[in-house]
Amino acid sequence: MLNTINKTGAIPATDKAILPVKTKPTSIDKPASNTLPLTTEEKKLREQCETVIQKNLQGTFELGEAFEIIRDDRLYRNDYDTFEEYCRECWGISKTHVNRHIQFHRCEKYLTEQQSNVPLSIPTKESQVRAIADLKPEQWIEIAAEVKEQVGDGEATAGDFQQARQKLYSESKKTSAQNPIETKPVKPKIITPTFDTNGFKFAELKKDADRLRTLYDSPNVSAKQEGLKIIAKFQKIFDNLAMLQSANTNGKEMK
C-alpha cells in the first residue's frame, strides 16, 4: 500500500507522506538500545510520521501505520516516558483509541497481502474494517471472502462487512440463546454392542490423530471440514468402546 521513506528523510511531494510497507522501518539503522536518545534519522522519521498523523486525524489506514511505527520504535522517547503519555499530551487522544487505529491498519494490510491466495473484498474505509477488526485474522479472511462473493467487483460498504460477520458468526449463537436446549435425565439402556474391537488398528488411529493436528492448525476451511470428519470418526470409535465396556460391566453385575 505504501512505499519506503527515502534515506534523506524528505517527505515525497504527494498529498500524503509515504511510509514503509513493513511494520517497522528498515531504511534506518536503529541504535543498540531504544532507550538512547533519538538519532538524526529517527528524528526525521518521527517528523514524517507526525506529518501523516496531522493530515489524517479523522481516521485513515495511514494514521494507524504512522502511530504503529512511532509506538514500536519508541520514537517518542526523547520527550515522553510512555506511548500513552505521548498520545495524550501530543495529540489529545487515548492510547486505546490509537491502538484501535493501528488494528484497523493491520487488518487492511493483512487482507491486502492475502488477496493473492483467495478472492477477497479489501476494505477501503475504516468504517468497513471497524466491523471485523476485533476478530481473528482467519475470520477476517472468511468475512472478506463472503463479502466478495456477495458484491463481486462492486464497491462494498460497511454494512456488507457487518452482514457477512453476522451471517458467519452470529446467527448460530443467537438461535442457541433464543432457543436453549433443555436437558433431561435419561435412564440408561442396556445396548448389545455390535462393535468389534479387533476391527480397527491403533496405527491407523495414530495416523489420523497426526493428520488431525495438521488440519487443526490450518486456516483453510476445507481442511477444517476434513478435521471434523476425523473427529466424528474418533467419536464413533470411543462411543462404541464405551458401550462395550458398559455391557460387560452390566453382565458381570447380573451374574
C-alpha positions as MATLAB code, in Angstrom:
seq = 'MLNTINKTGAIPATDKAILPVKTKPTSIDKPASNTLPLTTEEKKLREQCETVIQKNLQGTFELGEAFEIIRDDRLYRNDYDTFEEYCRECWGISKTHVNRHIQFHRCEKYLTEQQSNVPLSIPTKESQVRAIADLKPEQWIEIAAEVKEQVGDGEATAGDFQQARQKLYSESKKTSAQNPIETKPVKPKIITPTFDTNGFKFAELKKDADRLRTLYDSPNVSAKQEGLKIIAKFQKIFDNLAMLQSANTNGKEMK';
ca = [
       0.000    0.000    0.000;
       2.808    2.379    0.899;
       6.398    2.822   -0.244;
       9.570    3.108    1.811;
      10.711    6.511    3.079;
      13.864    7.742    1.345;
      17.033    7.844    3.381;
      17.353   11.612    3.164;
      14.273   11.927    5.360;
      12.481   14.173    2.876;
       8.730   13.795    2.501;
       7.833   12.941   -1.142;
       5.858   15.593   -2.980;
       2.460   13.922   -2.708;
      -0.696   14.705   -0.782;
       0.335   12.126    1.814;
       3.702   11.290    3.311;
       4.846    7.810    2.286;
       5.598    5.264    4.993;
       7.339    1.877    4.881;
       5.375   -1.178    3.798;
       6.668   -3.258    6.693;
       5.534   -2.737   10.267;
       8.959   -1.437   11.283;
      11.065    0.833    9.055;
      14.147   -0.735    7.544;
      15.595    2.342    5.893;
      17.491    3.438    9.010;
      19.944    1.819   11.371;
      18.500    1.523   14.869;
      20.603    2.336   17.937;
      21.843   -0.506   20.124;
      19.158    0.311   22.691;
      15.879    2.084   22.112;
      16.332    3.825   25.454;
      19.043    6.023   23.915;
      18.209    9.476   22.536;
      16.799    9.547   19.030;
      19.303    9.537   16.206;
      19.098   12.172   13.467;
      17.441    9.675   11.136;
      14.931    8.655   13.815;
      14.045   12.300   14.397;
      13.353   12.730   10.673;
      11.253    9.555   10.650;
       9.227   10.773   13.606;
       8.639   14.106   11.875;
       7.386   12.328    8.766;
       5.076   10.080   10.801;
       3.664   13.036   12.697;
       3.044   14.866    9.414;
       0.954   11.912    8.277;
      -0.873   11.822   11.621;
      -1.669   15.537   11.436;
      -3.180   15.127    7.948;
      -5.212   12.030    8.832;
      -6.555   12.591   12.333;
     -10.085   11.978   11.077;
      -9.117    8.359   10.523;
      -7.325    6.560    7.695;
      -5.147    3.467    7.410;
      -2.097    5.739    7.080;
      -2.910    7.133   10.526;
      -2.689    3.690   12.128;
       0.523    2.846   10.288;
       2.232    6.070   11.375;
       1.255    5.545   15.017;
       2.437    1.934   14.850;
       5.924    2.974   13.717;
       6.190    5.583   16.472;
       4.939    3.120   19.099;
       7.024    0.091   18.106;
      10.281    2.046   17.643;
       9.594    4.277   20.673;
      10.216    7.390   18.596;
       8.531    9.398   21.335;
      11.190    8.612   23.929;
      13.046   11.953   23.755;
      10.028   13.827   25.109;
       7.739   11.261   26.747;
       8.216    8.289   29.057;
       5.374    6.186   27.660;
       3.401    5.874   24.442;
       0.233    6.551   26.416;
       1.636    9.885   27.609;
       2.706   10.746   24.046;
      -0.789   10.092   22.664;
      -2.478   12.074   25.401;
      -0.121   15.056   25.634;
       0.852   15.417   21.980;
      -2.411   14.523   20.242;
      -5.091   14.732   22.911;
      -6.335   11.182   22.333;
      -6.128    7.996   24.392;
      -3.750    5.112   23.757;
      -6.773    2.822   23.429;
      -8.122    4.954   20.582;
      -4.738    4.960   18.856;
      -4.332    1.202   19.223;
      -7.738    0.793   17.590;
      -6.492    2.697   14.530;
      -3.362    0.545   14.490;
      -5.528   -2.568   14.482;
      -7.549   -1.177   11.567;
      -4.331   -0.696    9.611;
      -3.142   -4.220   10.415;
      -6.438   -5.743    9.306;
      -6.444   -3.902    5.957;
      -2.774   -4.732    5.373;
      -3.240   -8.423    6.178;
      -6.200   -8.779    3.810;
      -4.315   -6.965    1.056;
      -1.422   -9.419    1.419;
      -3.760  -12.434    1.368;
      -5.842  -11.491   -1.679;
      -3.358  -13.230   -3.995;
      -4.334  -16.547   -2.366;
      -8.126  -16.163   -2.293;
     -10.629  -13.669   -3.798;
     -11.320  -11.058   -1.122;
     -13.133   -7.756   -0.802;
     -10.473   -5.396    0.551;
     -11.721   -2.633    2.880;
     -11.063    0.869    1.625;
     -12.508    2.713    4.627;
     -12.063    2.370    8.363;
     -15.821    2.050    8.778;
     -15.611   -1.254    6.900;
     -12.705   -2.589    8.966;
     -14.352   -1.499   12.200;
     -16.970   -4.231   11.701;
     -14.375   -7.042   11.817;
     -11.150   -5.732   13.386;
     -11.805   -7.345   16.779;
     -11.889  -10.841   15.242;
      -9.018  -13.200   14.405;
      -7.080  -12.928   11.099;
      -8.540  -16.184    9.761;
     -12.010  -14.755   10.426;
     -11.088  -11.555    8.558;
     -10.369  -13.709    5.510;
     -13.635  -15.658    5.764;
     -15.697  -12.481    6.077;
     -13.842  -10.665    3.273;
     -14.344  -13.729    1.052;
     -18.066  -13.755    1.881;
     -18.363  -10.045    1.034;
     -16.521  -10.636   -2.256;
     -18.957  -13.413   -3.108;
     -21.918  -11.142   -2.393;
     -20.820   -7.909   -4.096;
     -18.454   -9.298   -6.741;
     -16.497   -6.463   -8.338;
     -18.880   -3.899   -6.885;
     -17.946   -1.498   -4.098;
     -18.571   -2.990   -0.658;
     -19.964   -0.980    2.236;
     -19.518   -1.160    5.979;
     -22.963   -2.752    6.098;
     -21.790   -5.550    3.780;
     -18.980   -6.441    6.164;
     -21.313   -6.292    9.158;
     -23.884   -8.541    7.471;
     -21.203  -11.056    6.483;
     -19.989  -11.159   10.086;
     -23.490  -11.748   11.401;
     -24.103  -14.469    8.830;
     -20.911  -16.370    9.627;
     -20.550  -15.860   13.362;
     -23.716  -14.502   14.977;
     -26.771  -16.358   13.676;
     -25.995  -19.751   15.238;
     -25.155  -18.184   18.597;
     -28.291  -16.025   18.511;
     -30.500  -19.036   17.723;
     -28.955  -21.034   20.539;
     -29.540  -18.214   23.005;
     -33.169  -17.756   21.970;
     -33.964  -21.468   21.930;
     -31.936  -23.082   24.693;
     -31.976  -26.862   24.675;
     -33.488  -28.361   27.792;
     -31.584  -31.350   29.029;
     -33.492  -34.074   30.843;
     -32.009  -37.034   32.661;
     -32.173  -40.170   30.531;
     -32.350  -43.619   32.045;
     -29.508  -45.812   30.863;
     -30.419  -48.569   28.443;
     -28.642  -51.867   28.048;
     -27.360  -51.952   24.484;
     -25.916  -55.029   22.884;
     -22.711  -53.809   21.297;
     -22.002  -54.687   17.699;
     -18.540  -53.143   17.726;
     -15.635  -55.500   17.166;
     -12.540  -54.252   18.986;
     -10.425  -56.181   16.543;
     -11.941  -54.249   13.683;
      -9.582  -51.274   13.895;
      -5.844  -50.728   14.082;
      -4.236  -48.386   16.572;
      -1.612  -47.450   13.970;
      -4.405  -46.122   11.785;
      -5.817  -44.088   14.672;
      -2.411  -42.559   15.343;
      -2.082  -41.621   11.694;
      -5.489  -39.948   11.826;
      -4.547  -38.127   15.028;
      -1.363  -36.749   13.455;
      -3.354  -35.652   10.419;
      -5.947  -34.010   12.663;
      -3.281  -31.888   14.358;
      -2.084  -30.618   10.961;
      -5.638  -29.799    9.897;
      -6.386  -28.036   13.193;
      -3.529  -25.589   12.627;
      -4.606  -24.842    9.055;
      -6.671  -21.669    8.305;
      -8.170  -23.409    5.281;
     -11.921  -24.017    5.627;
     -11.930  -27.288    3.667;
      -9.080  -28.613    5.814;
     -11.098  -27.884    8.940;
     -14.046  -29.787    7.448;
     -11.793  -32.790    6.906;
     -10.654  -32.466   10.510;
     -14.258  -32.548   11.706;
     -14.797  -35.810    9.827;
     -11.807  -37.371   11.605;
     -13.137  -36.151   14.951;
     -16.505  -37.771   14.150;
     -14.687  -40.998   13.335;
     -12.882  -40.918   16.680;
     -16.138  -40.161   18.485;
     -17.844  -43.186   16.938;
     -14.999  -45.470   17.979;
     -14.943  -44.137   21.525;
     -18.750  -44.366   21.833;
     -18.701  -47.985   20.757;
     -15.904  -48.773   23.169;
     -17.915  -47.142   25.958;
     -20.989  -49.242   25.081;
     -18.892  -52.382   25.063;
     -17.432  -51.590   28.444;
     -20.871  -50.757   29.853;
     -22.351  -54.032   28.567;
     -19.505  -56.024   30.048;
     -19.946  -54.281   33.399;
     -23.717  -54.903   33.422;
     -23.138  -58.554   32.532;
     -20.815  -59.026   35.462;
     -23.286  -57.395   37.877;
     -26.129  -59.730   36.757;
     -24.089  -62.890   37.463;
];
